[in-house]
Structure formats: C-alpha cells, structure tokens
Amino acid sequence: MAPRNQDEDAKGHDSDDTVQTTLRASQLSNSELVLDAGKVHIEPAESWGTGIINDFKRTVGTHWVKEVTNFNQKTIAVTLLMFISVIAPTFTFGAVYGKESGNRIGAVETILATSWVGIAYSIIGGMPLCIIGSTGPVLAFTKALIRISESLDVPYLTFNAWVSSWLLFYCLLSGFFDVTRVIRLATRFTDEIFALLIVSIFVLDAVGDPFSQVGILRYFDPNHKSHSDYQDDPNYNYLETALLSTILGFGTTTLIFFFRSFKTSSFFCNQGVRTSVHDFSVSMSVVIATVVKEFLFPDVETEQLNVPDQFEPTYQCCTSDCLTFFPDDCPDQAAAAGARPWFVDFSDLNGKGYIPIMAALPALGAFLLCFLDNGITWHLVNHKSHNLQHGEAYNYDLCLSGIFNFVNGCLGLPWLVATTVPCLIHLNSLAEKDKDGKIIYVQETRLTMFLSHLMVGLSLLVLQVLQLLPMPVLYGVFLFMGLSALPAMQFWNRFLLFLQQPSRYPDTVFTRYMDKSRVHMYTLWQILFFGLVFFVQNMSAISIIFPFMTLLCIPARLSFLPRFLEGWELLLLDGDDLDIKEWEDKKRAAMHSIRFTDVEESKHDKEEESLESDEVIDA
C-alpha cells in the first residue's frame, strides 16, 4: 500500500494539536476554572454625595410613574395580605413595647409610626418592595436602651430622642460617603443567617417562644396572662381555650397553604379563578377562622387582638408633670390628668448635661443594627435571582431610614426598619414563577405598600372591629409567614440534607461537584454562627451587642471560612448565580474535553496501528 500523502500528514498533526489543547483544558483543577473563586469584591466608593443622587435618579427618578400606575387585581390581593401581615405584628410589638417601656411607647405609637413611615416610604423610597415595620432585633436593642436610661436616671424618651439624633447623623454620614457598599461584602452565608434569625422569631412567636409568654402552645400554661381576666369566672376552662386556640392557629396556617396550592392545580374553571384563590388565601383564611370562632364556639373565650380604646398617647399621667402613670401609680384616682405630650422634651435630662454627647455611643450600636437590618434585607430582596429591574438605592434609603427614625424619636414613636420576612412575602406575592419556582417577573409597584400602610393608619378609626380578631388566628398568619420563607433558603435546604439519604440528595450545583462531607462542614459552621447570634439576641444582659455579632458574620465568611474550604467550594455554596454559572460551564467544558481527548487518543492509536500494519505489508 502507498504511503500517506501530505494532506493526511497535516490532518495527523492537527489531530495531535487538538489532543494537546483538550488535554491542557482537562488538566485545569476546580480552583483554576474561575480566577479568585469564592472571593468577594466591592466597587470603589462613589464620590461624596453622588451615591445618594445616583440612587434617586436610578429608582424614583426613572420608575416612579410606572410604579404608581400599575394597578390590577394582584394589587388588591397583595394589599390585603400585607395589611394582615403588618397589622398583627404592629399590635403585638406595640403591646411588648408598652410592657418594656412602662407604657411610654405602646400600640397607638407603633400603629402611628408604621402607618406614616410606610406611606412616606412608599411615595419617596427607592426600593418600595421593602416593607417597613417593627422587628425583633430592634425591640431587643430598645430593651437595652431602656435599661441604660434607667441606670443613668434619665427619662427614656429623652434619652431615646438624643440617640435618634445621633442615629440620623450616622445614617447621613454613611450615605454621603457610600459606606453602604460594604453590605455587598455580605454573601449568602450572612444573609441567610440573618434571614433565618428573623424567620425563627416569627415561628417561635407563633408556636410558643421559650423566651416569652407568646405563642399558640403557651395557652396550655394555666398562668398565661390571657387566663387572668377570667380567673373569677367559674365557667371558664383554660384547657378549652387552649385547645380551641391551637385549632384556630394551626388551622389558619393550614388553610392558607391549602388555598395557595390551587394556583398550580387543575381545580376550578380557569386559571384566573385559581390565581384569585391563591392571591386572597390569607384574607379568606383569617375570615373563615374568625367566623368559626364567633359562630361555632361563641361561649369559648380566646385571647383577642389587644388594641387601644382611642387614639392618644399610651402614657396617661396621674399629675400635670406627667412623672407617674395612670392608673398603676395612682389607683385611687378617678381619672387621668392627661396624656404625655406628643413631642419629646430634649431638655428633660434630670440635671445630666453630658447625655447629648454620651448618647453617641449607644447610637453607634443603633446605627449598626439599622445598617444591617436594612442592608441585609435589601440585599436579600435585590438578589439577582429575583429579576428586579428598577434598581437599588442603598445610600438614599439609608438616609431616609435615619430621617424617619429621628422623627419617630422626637415624637416618642418606635424605630422602624425593613422587615425581612414581610419583605420576602411581599416580593413573592408580586412575582410570577415558572413550574420550578424560579421568578420570571415581579410587579414592582408602590401601591401595595402605600395602600396596606394607609389601611394600618385607618385602623385607628375602627379599633372596635379589630378587637374581633382572635390572637391565635394572627399567630397562624405569623406561622405561615415564617414557614413560607424557609423553602427559598439554601441554608434550610442544606440543613435538611442531614436527614436525607445521600444517594437521593436534591440535584444542586454543590451536591453535583462537592464532596458531601464538605457541604455538611459548611452547614455546621453556618449553624454555629447562627446559634451564637440567636443566643446573644435572646440574652437580655448582652443583647445590646447583637448588631456587632451579626456584623462579625461578614469577616468570618471572608477570612475564617477560607481556612477550611477552597474558593471554588465557597463559590458554589454562596456565590452569585452568574459566577456559579461561569464556573459550571467551564467545568462541563473541561469534562467534555476529557471525553473528547479519550476518543481522539483512541482514534489516534488506531491510525498509528493501521499505519504500522501498512508499512509491514509494504515491506
């Protein structure tokens, strides 16, 4: 047989080059597929003040008209959902504030603050999907401020007003120098620790908090405060109340999930009806549970929503100087001498002129809490997987938060921040998702927040109607809000892996490419840090350092975890979706090149064998 021609030799050389190229690609290790994998970078700071201006132009200045004109059926349904989601914790937090502050801040103050701040933010805020309200961490910090003011022998409202002034200063300073870009150093590791902390507060407050007397199962305690009002009634049975409360609470949660399941079912005549049932699931469940209580069990007493009788400051005074509380401090007095003034007296320092300067120190902790509570919630809401199109406004909105809370401090109202779970509920309720649960589109609107917080304010005119709502039903809504946020948390899903058969783990990027023990090690570290933050937040003696503990999660992820996990592993576990996709694409290309190399080598070997055979025959 004749020898091969030059074209065949050239093809042979090309084949060799291809083999060598694919070999080099296949030899890349996981850590070399993406440079600086697992590392977090932030952009340089914007020039002084321009961050605030650019935030405003990017959000309010560009999309405001569209966000106030996109009214539809979903707007009504989500407004009702958010009203129920906001009003219940507002009254609950108001009751706790009243107890902790000696009624200097109560339900009326909490309602007023939630309403006016929510309405104002929905009109001028940069990220209107973020619901403003009371949170457990802020309440814990407020308790610490109350103890500090008592130890200093200074009126709490005056001390709080000076702290609020410094809080405003820190927020404006932070926004002016673009300090909020630091929050972008927070990865999924920190975000989900904080999110799970807030979810745990909702779930524990609904089921039964071991650190307080709230929750459905707490009704089985014969010494629960709700039973004390009926201790002289011989027909009252606290076990009946506890059993009915349990049925109403867990029944409300079950009903909500049941109605929401219709959206993807085949029931009803068309998709429009199924969507309506899904959108109004919370409203219908609350009404049904309330009707069941009122008409089927009218003789069984349950705890009702604690609302004030009229709109005025909660603190009623025994005397004109308003130093004592009516009626606790003057039980023999027939009527209160009046209510405390709405505006706080900054000069009421009890002779301690250093308080305005000294307040700067606790205000730093308040700023960190406000910065993290807002920032991490904004970071969660604006995650790239949510496909939001109207931009971020971290600097601008932080300045607004400082202004709002300064006004609240001047009026003796509680501080408010972005509330993680209601924000996620709001986002998901306005979203359209595919069959896999991925968000395709979100109706970015200001109307739902505006209308829901307007309804919160108008509720002051119908307080008697709100008194009909059984507290266990609202606990059921709390439980739904907490549980519905869990499936979207990778932290929670990775925790569930401990309880699952390894061969049947869900197909995720980290279960495909990482060793299972490495995934579990990362989860255990996250559980440890969550436990530390949870412990500090619930220990009253040290709760004031809670913001600092949360802040420490950021450097722990950036500097501590890389000692135990490789960069590519951290990328797959808590990196951005685009970076993960880039790594996975390169990994698949490398794996494909290995298979291609094997085929080419086999083909090349066969050609060499054939050539040698031909040469033997020619010889």
N, C-alpha and C positions, 0 to 999 in steps of 0.2 A: 504494500500500500504506500502511496506517495506521502511524503511528509506534509505537515500542515502549512498553509500559506501564511502570509504576513497578517492578513485580517484576523485569522484565527489566533495568531500570537498576540495581537493587540487586545482582542477580547479577553484572552487569558490574563494579560496584565491588568485590564480594567477590573476583572473579577477579583484579582489579588488586592487592588486598591480598595474596592468595596468591602472586602472582608476585613482589611485593616481598619477602615473607618468605623465600621459597625462594631469591631472589637473594641476600639477606643471608647465608643459610646457606651457599650455594655459594661466597661470596666469602671464607670463612674459609681461611686458609693452613694448611698441615700443622702448623706450630708453634703455631697458635692452637686446634687441636682439643682438646687437653688442656693445662690450665694447669700450668706447671712440669714439662713433659715432660722426661724424662731426668735430673731432679734426684732425689737420694736424701735421704730424711728419716728420722730416728730419733725414737722416742718419748722423752719426758723420763725421766730416771733414776728408778727406784723408790726409795722412802725406805730408809734404811740397813738392810740385812739382810733387808728384806722380799722382795727378789728371790729369795733362796735359799729362803725359806719358801714363797713362792708357787710356785716351780718344783717343790718337793717335793710340795705339795698337788695341783698340776695333773697330775703324772705318776705318781709312786709312790703317792701317797695316793689316787688315783682309779682307776687301771687295773691295779694290781699283781696282784690276784687273777685277773683275766681273762687277764693275760699269762703266768701260771704254770700255767694250767689248759687252754689251747687246744692240746692235744697231738693230732697227727694224722700221716698218712703223710709229709706235706711236712716236718714237724718232723724226722723221721729222716733224710730225704734231705738236707736243708739242713745238719743237724748234721754228717753225714759230709763234705759239701762244705766246710764251714767248718773242720773238723778238718784236712783235707788242705791247705786254703788257708792255715791258720795254722801248722801244724807245719813245713812246708817252709821258709818264711822264718824261723821261730823258730830252727831249727838253723843255717840259713845265716848269719843275723845273729849267732848265738852264736859261730860259727867266726870271723867277722870281728872281733867284739868281743875274742875271745881273742887274735887276732893283733895288734890295735891296742893292747890294754891290757896286753900281757905276761902274758896268761892270768889276770889278776886278775878279769876277767869273762869267762865262757865259755858253752858250750852249756848246762850244768846251770843256771847262774844265769838264763839267758834263758828256759829252759823253766819254771823255778820262778816267775819274775816273770810270764810270760804266763799261766800257769795260775791263780795265786792272784788276780791283778788281774782277769782275765776273769771268774772265778767270783764274786768280790766285786761287781764292777760289774754283772753280770747280775742280782744279787739286789737291790742297793740303788741302782743307777744310774738316772738319769732318762730316758735315751734308749738302751734296750738293743739297738736295731738297729745301733748303732755298735760295731764290733769294735775291741778294744784290742790293740795289739801294737807291735812294733818297726818303725821307719820309717827310710828313708834319710836324711832331714834330721836326725833325732835322732842317728843314727850319725855323720854329718858333724860335728855340734856336739860330740859326745863326743870325737872325734879331736882337735878343737881344745882341749878341756879337758885332755886327756892331755898335749898339748904345753905348755900353760900350767903344769901341775903339775910337769912335768919341768924347765921353765925356772926355777921357783921352788924346786926341790929339795924338794918336799913329796910324800909318798905320794899317789898318785892317788885311792885310795878315800877317804882322809880329806878331801882337797880336794873331791871329789865329794859327800861327805856334807854338808859345810858349804854347798856350792852348793844342794844339795837342800833344806836348811833354809830358805834364803832364797827358794827357789822356792815352797815351801809358804806362806811369808809373803805373797809377791806374789799368789799364787792366791787366798788367803783375802781379802786386801785388795780384789782385783779383784771377787770375787763379792759382797762386802759392800757395795761402792759401785756395783754394777750396771755395771761397766765393760764387761762382755761385750756390752752393747747396741751397742757400736761395731762389732762384727763385722757388724752388719746394714748398715753402710755398704759392705761388700764386695758388689759386684754380680757378675753372671756373668763380667765381664771378669777380676776377680781370682780368683774361684772356679775358673774353668776353666784359668787359667794354673797354679795350684797343682795342680789335678787332673791336668793333662797332664804336669806335672813328675813326679808320683808314678807315672803310667802309664809314662812314659819310663824310670823306674828299673826297673819290672817287666819291660818289654820288652827293654831293654838287658841287664839281668842274665840274661834267658833266652836271648837270641840271642848276645850277646857284647859285653860292656861294654868300650869303648875305654879306660876309666879304671881297670880292674882285670882280674883274671885269671878272671872268672866268665863263664859263658855256653856255649851249645852249640858254637858255632864256635871257641871257644878251645881245644877238644880237638885241633884241627889244628895247634896250636903244639907242636913237639916238646919244648919246655921247660916245658910246663904242669906244675903241681905234681902232678897226678894220675898223670903218667907216671913220676915219680921213684921211686915204690915198686917199679917193675918194671924198672928200668934194668939190673939184673943178670940178668934172665930172657931167654935167647936166643930164646925162642919168642914173646916179646911184640912186637906190632907196633902202634905208636901210631896208624897210619892206620886199621887195622881198628877200633880202639876209637873213633876219631873218627867214622868212617862209621856204626858202629852207634849211637853216641850221638846223631848227627844224626837217624837214622831214628827212634829211640825218642822223642826230644824233640819233633820236629815231628809225628811220628805220633800222639803223645799229644794234642797240641793239635787235630789234625785229627779224631781220634776223638771228642773232647769236643763239638766243633761239630757233627759228624755225628749223634751221639746226641741232642743238644739240638734238632736240626731235626725230629725225629719228632713233637714236640708239635703242630705245625701241619700235619702231613702226613696222608695217608689210609691209612697202613700200620697193621697190627695190627687186632684185632677191635673195640676200643672206645677211647674217649678216656682211660679210666683207665689202660690199659696204656701208651698214648703218653705220658701225663703222668709215669708211673713211670720210663720210659726217660729222659725229659728230666731228671727230678729227680736220678736216680742216675748221670748221664752222667759226671761227674768220677770218682766211685768206680769205675765199671766200666772206664773208660779207663785208670786207674792200675793196676788189677789185670791187665787184658789186656796192657798194655805190660810189666809186671813178669814175667808168665808167659812172654811171648815171649822176654824176655832170659834167663830162668833155664832154659827147656826147649829153645829152638831155638838159642841161642847160648851154651851153658854155658862154652865154652872161651875166649870173648872177654871180657876184663876191662873193666869200666866203673867209673867212679867211683861209689861208694856213698855214701849219706847218712852224713855224719860225726856220729856220736853218741858220747857218753862211755860208758865201761865200767861205771860205777857212780855212784850218787847221792852226791856230796860236792863241796865247793868245788873249782873247777878248779885253783886255785893250790896246788900241792904244794910244801912247804918243804924246803930242804936242812937247815936247823937249826931249833932251837926258837924263835928270834927271828923266823923267817919273813921274812927280808930277801932271800933268794935262792930261785930257782925250781928245783925238781927236775923233770927230770934235766939241764936245759940248763946250769945253773950249777955242777953237781956231777956230771959224767958218771961219775966213778969210784965214786960212792956207790951201794950196792946197793939201798937203799930210801929212800923219803921219810921225813923225821922227823915228818911230819904235814901236815894241810891248814890253810889260813888259818882263823881264827875266822869264824863267820857274821856276828857283829856287828862293825861298823867302830869302831875306836878314834878318837873325835873329838879326843883329846888328842895324837895322834901327828903333831905339827906340825913336827918337826925343829927346834925352837927358834924358830920364826917365829910369834910370838903375834898378829901382825896378820892372819893368814889368815882367821879367822872374819869379820872386817869386810870385808877385801878381796874375799871370795867374793861379796859382794853385787853387785859389778859384772858378772861373767860370769853370775850368776844372773838378772840383768835380761834378758840375751840369751836365756837358757834359758826364761825366762817368756814372752818374745815368741814364741819358737818353739812352746812348748807352747800358748800362747794361739791362735796362728794355725793350727797343725797340727790342734788340736782344733776350733777355731771354724769354720774354713773347711770341714772335713769335716762337722761338724754342720750347717752352712749348706747344703751340697750335699744331704745326706740328707733334710733337712727342707724341701726345695724344695716349693712349693705344688703343682707338677705331680705329686708322688708321692702326694698324697691321704692323708697320715698323719693320724690322728685323735687320737693320745694326747698331743699337746703337746710343747713344747720345755722344756729345763731347762739353759740355758747356764750360769747362775750356780752352780747346785747342782753340776752335773757338773764345772765347772772346779775347784771346791773339792775334790771327790773326787779329781780328777786330781792336785792338789797333795799331798793326803794320801797317795795311792798311791805317788807318786814319792818322797816323803820317806821312807816306809817302805823302798822299794827302795834309796834311798841309804844308809840305816842298815845294810842287810843286804849291801851291795855288789852289788846287782842293777841291771840297766839300766833307764833311764826308758822308760815306755810311754805312747803317746798313741793317739788314734783314727786308724786306718789307712784312708786314703781308698779305695783300690781294693777291699780286702776288705769295707769297709762298703757300697759300691755293689753288689758281688756279692751280699752278704747281703740287701740291700734287694730287688734284682731277683729273687732266687731265691724270696723270700717273696711276691712280687707276682703278681697276676692281671692280664693285659693284654688289650686288645682287638686286633682284627686289624691296627690301625695302630701297635701297640706302645705305646699310651698306658696308663698304670697305672690300673686301675679300683679295685683293692682290695689292701691289704697286710696279711698276717697279722702283726700286731705282737705279738711273743712274746719272753719272756725265756729260753725253754727251749733254743733253738738255740745261743745264746751260752754258756749255762751248761753244756750237755752237751758242746759241742765243746771248751771250755777245760778241762772235767773230764777229757776224753779226753787232752788235751795233758799234764795232770799225771800221769795214769795211765800214759802212755807211758814214764815213768821206770822203770816196773816191767817193761816189755817192750822194753828197748833193743835186744836182740839181734834181735828181729823187725823193728824199724825199719831195721836195718842192711841188710836185703834190698832196700830201695827204691833203685833206681838214680837217681843225681842227675839224669841227663838227663830222666827221666820227670817229676821235680819241676820242672825247667826248663820242660817242656811245660805244666805247670799254671800256672806263672808267666806264660808267654806268653798262655795263654787268659785269665787274669785281666786282663792289660793290654789285649789286643785286644777283649775283650767290653765293656770300658768305653768304648771310642772312639766307637761309633755314637751314643751318647746325648749326646756333647759337641758343642755348636754350634760351638765353636772348631775342632774337627777337620773338621766338615762344611763350614764356610766355607773352610778351607784347601783342601779338595778342589775347591772352585769354580774355583781357579786352573787345574785340569786338565780342566775340563769345558767343553762347548760352551755359550756364553751362552744361546742360544735353548732349551736343554734343562735349564736350572737347575732344581733341585727347587722346588716351589711352597711358599715360606715367606713370612711377612709382610714380611720385609725385601727379598726378591727381587721381591715384587709392587709395592712402593711406593718403594723406594730405587733410586737410580742405581747401577749395578754397580760403577763406579769408587769410589763412596763406601763400599760394603761391603768392597771389597778394601783400601781405605786403613785401615779399622778393623782388619781382619785383620792387616795388615802391622804396625801399632802393637802389636797383641797378640803377634805373633811376636817383635818386638823385645824387649818386656819379658820374655817367656818365655826368650828367649836370654840376657838379662842374668842372670836368676835361675838358669838352668841353669849358666851359666858360673861364677858365684860359688859355687854349691853344689858344683861339682866341682873347684874350685881350692883345694887344701888350705891354701895360705898365707893365703887370705882367706875361707875357708868359714865362719868364726865370724860374719861379718856377713850370712850368708844370711837369717836371720829378718828383719833390717832391710830387705833388698832386697825380700822378699816383702811386707812391710808397706807399702813405698813404692808398690806397685801400687794401693793404695786411693786415696791422694790424687792419683795420676796419672790415674785414671779420673774423679775428682770435679772436678779443677781443670785438668788438662792437655788431656785429650781434647776437652772442650767448645770449645777454641780451634779445632778442626779439623772438628768435626761438630756439627750442630744438635741441640737437645734431643730433638726427635721421632725423629731417626735413632738416637740413643743409646737411646731408649726401645724402639724396635723391635728393637735388637740385643741389649740385655741388661737390659731392664726386666722387671718382674713380669708374669706371664701376665694377671692381671686388668686391669692398666693398659694392656697391649698390646691386650686385647680392647676396652676402652673406647675407645681411640684408633681402632681399626679400625672399630668400629661407627659412630663419628661420621664417619669418612672415607667409609664406604659411604653414610651418610645424606646427606652433602654431595654425593657423586657422583650419588646418586639425585635429589637436589633439582635438580641441574643439568639432568638429562634431563627432569625434570618441568617445569622452567622453560621449556625449549625447546619442549615440547609445548604448554604454556599460552600462550606467546608466539605460537606458530604459530596456535593456535586463536583467540587474541585478535585477531590480524591479519586472519584470515579473517572474523571477526564485524564488524570495522571496515569491511572491504571490502564486505561484504554490506550494511551499513547505508548506506554511501555510495551503493551501487548503487540501493538502495530509494529514497533521497532524490532521486536523479536521475530515477527513473521517476515519482515523485510530482510532481516539478516539471514 
